Amino acid sequence: MMDRLLREKIATLLKAAEHQIPVGISNRHVHLSSEDIEKLFGPGYRLQPLKPLHQPGQFAAQECVTVVGPKRSLNNVRVLGPVRPVTQLEISRADCFALGIKAPVRESGSLENAGNALLVGPVGHVELRSQVICAWRHIHMSPKDAERFGVINGQKVKVSSTGERGLVFDQVVVRVRDDFALECHIDTEEANAAGLKNGMQVSLLK
């Protein structure tokens, strides 16, 4: 009897583990185009990697900028690499209120009618026009992960966390690409609401 219960418990735990996804918490940051890097840091300037991120080929750079809005500014906003075709600033709802910026919740790269801001670097500044968003929570997956979870690119799913502040996150966008590593991206406000930290696990709800 005990052996059967133990086997059932182990099977339940293994099944649950199949749907576990590590969490990556995104603080405010900016992706820069090569043209804007030169405007902010000087002609021919190249980003200097500080530390690698979980997603292959992506890194936090040593460089930071100041974000200026109608109400106030935010210093030391981290630049993330590599270089992007178009500059994109990602901030939280609280940042929007503090800066006086109206930024919609969008998927990365969806910038139509996005927010405006001013970036200031050591040697110059860049005006962002329809280039500021609050990032839509999403899951990075490889095609193999997507097959294992039974989901497709662009699908919206529910994700749950456990603990004293356990929550269910709805409308989480699945993003599938060959070079993606499995990770659920949420912002600092969402993480604080659920009591989550980097590397903790959430579960995909089927």
C-alpha positions in Angstrom: 0.0 0.0 0.0 2.8 2.4 1.0 4.8 1.5 -2.1 1.8 2.3 -4.4 1.1 5.6 -2.7 4.8 6.5 -3.0 4.8 5.6 -6.7 1.7 7.7 -7.2 3.3 10.6 -5.4 6.4 10.4 -7.4 4.5 10.2 -10.7 2.4 13.3 -9.7 5.6 15.2 -8.9 7.3 14.2 -12.2 4.2 15.2 -14.2 4.1 18.6 -12.4 7.8 19.1 -13.1 7.1 18.6 -16.8 5.1 21.8 -16.8 7.6 23.9 -14.7 9.1 27.0 -16.3 11.9 29.1 -14.7 11.1 32.8 -14.1 13.1 35.7 -15.5 12.2 39.1 -14.0 12.7 42.1 -16.2 13.5 45.4 -14.7 13.3 48.6 -16.8 15.8 48.5 -19.7 16.5 49.7 -23.2 17.5 48.0 -26.4 19.4 50.3 -28.7 20.0 50.6 -32.5 23.6 51.1 -33.7 22.7 54.6 -34.8 21.3 55.6 -31.3 24.3 54.0 -29.6 26.6 56.4 -31.5 24.3 59.4 -30.6 24.4 58.5 -26.9 28.0 57.2 -26.5 30.0 58.5 -29.4 30.9 57.6 -33.1 32.0 54.0 -33.5 31.0 53.1 -29.9 30.3 49.4 -29.1 28.4 48.1 -26.1 30.6 46.5 -23.5 29.0 43.2 -22.1 28.6 43.2 -18.3 27.0 39.7 -17.8 25.2 37.2 -20.1 21.4 36.8 -19.8 19.5 33.5 -19.8 18.6 33.9 -23.5 21.4 32.8 -25.7 23.4 35.7 -27.2 21.7 38.4 -25.0 23.6 40.3 -22.3 23.3 43.2 -19.9 25.7 45.9 -21.0 27.9 48.0 -18.8 26.3 51.1 -20.3 23.3 52.9 -18.7 21.3 55.9 -19.8 18.9 58.4 -18.2 15.3 58.3 -19.2 13.5 61.7 -19.2 9.7 62.1 -19.2 7.4 65.1 -18.7 7.3 64.7 -14.9 10.8 63.5 -13.9 13.8 61.3 -15.0 15.1 57.9 -14.1 18.9 57.4 -13.9 21.0 54.3 -14.6 18.6 52.5 -16.9 20.4 49.5 -18.1 21.2 48.9 -21.8 20.7 45.3 -23.0 22.5 43.8 -26.0 23.0 42.9 -28.7 22.2 45.8 -31.0 18.6 46.0 -32.3 17.3 47.4 -35.6 15.1 49.8 -33.7 15.5 51.3 -30.2 12.9 50.2 -27.7 12.5 51.2 -24.1 10.7 48.8 -21.7 9.4 50.2 -18.4 6.8 49.3 -15.7 3.4 50.9 -15.0 4.9 52.5 -11.9 7.7 54.0 -14.1 5.0 55.4 -16.5 3.3 57.2 -13.6 6.6 58.5 -12.3 7.8 59.7 -15.6 4.5 61.0 -16.9 4.7 58.7 -19.9 1.7 56.8 -21.5 3.2 53.5 -22.6 0.9 50.6 -23.7 1.3 47.0 -22.7 2.7 45.4 -25.9 4.8 42.5 -27.2 8.4 43.4 -28.0 8.6 45.1 -31.4 4.9 46.1 -31.5 5.5 49.9 -31.4 2.6 51.4 -33.2 1.2 54.3 -31.1 3.7 53.4 -28.3 5.0 56.0 -25.8 7.5 58.8 -26.1 10.6 59.6 -24.0 14.0 61.2 -24.1 17.2 59.1 -23.6 20.3 60.9 -22.4 23.8 59.4 -22.6 27.4 60.6 -21.9 27.8 62.5 -25.2 24.3 63.1 -26.5 20.6 62.4 -26.4 17.9 60.5 -28.5 14.2 61.3 -28.8 12.1 58.2 -28.7 8.9 58.6 -30.6 6.4 55.7 -30.3 9.2 53.5 -28.9 8.3 53.0 -25.2 6.2 50.0 -24.0 5.4 48.0 -20.9 6.3 44.5 -21.9 3.5 41.9 -22.2 4.3 38.9 -20.0 5.6 36.1 -22.2 7.3 32.7 -22.3 10.4 32.0 -24.4 10.5 28.5 -25.8 12.4 26.4 -28.3 10.4 24.4 -30.8 11.1 21.3 -28.8 9.8 22.9 -25.6 6.7 24.1 -27.5 6.0 20.5 -28.6 6.5 19.2 -25.1 4.1 21.7 -23.6 1.6 21.3 -26.5 1.6 25.0 -27.4 2.3 27.1 -30.5 4.0 30.5 -31.2 1.6 33.4 -30.4 -0.7 31.3 -28.2 -1.9 32.9 -25.0 -1.8 30.6 -21.9 -2.2 30.8 -18.1 0.7 30.4 -15.7 0.5 29.8 -12.0 2.8 30.4 -9.1 2.7 28.9 -5.6 3.5 30.1 -2.1 1.9 32.6 0.2 1.2 35.0 -2.7 0.5 32.5 -5.4 -1.2 33.9 -8.4 -2.5 32.8 -11.8 -1.2 35.0 -14.7 -3.5 35.1 -17.6 -2.8 36.1 -21.2 0.8 35.0 -21.2 2.1 35.0 -24.8 4.1 32.0 -26.0 7.1 33.0 -28.1 8.8 30.1 -30.0 12.2 30.4 -31.8 15.1 28.1 -32.4 17.5 30.2 -30.3 15.2 30.7 -27.3 15.8 29.1 -23.9 12.8 28.2 -21.7 11.9 31.1 -19.5 8.8 33.0 -18.4 9.4 36.8 -18.5 7.4 39.0 -16.1 8.2 42.6 -14.9 9.1 43.6 -11.4 5.6 44.6 -10.4 4.2 41.2 -11.4 7.0 39.4 -9.6 6.4 41.4 -6.4 2.7 40.7 -6.5 3.4 37.0 -6.7 6.4 36.9 -4.4 8.6 35.6 -7.2 12.3 35.9 -7.7 14.6 35.1 -10.6 15.0 31.3 -11.2 11.9 30.3 -9.3 9.4 28.1 -11.1 5.9 28.7 -12.4 3.6 26.1 -13.9 1.9 26.2 -17.3 -1.9 25.5 -16.9 -3.4 23.3 -19.6 
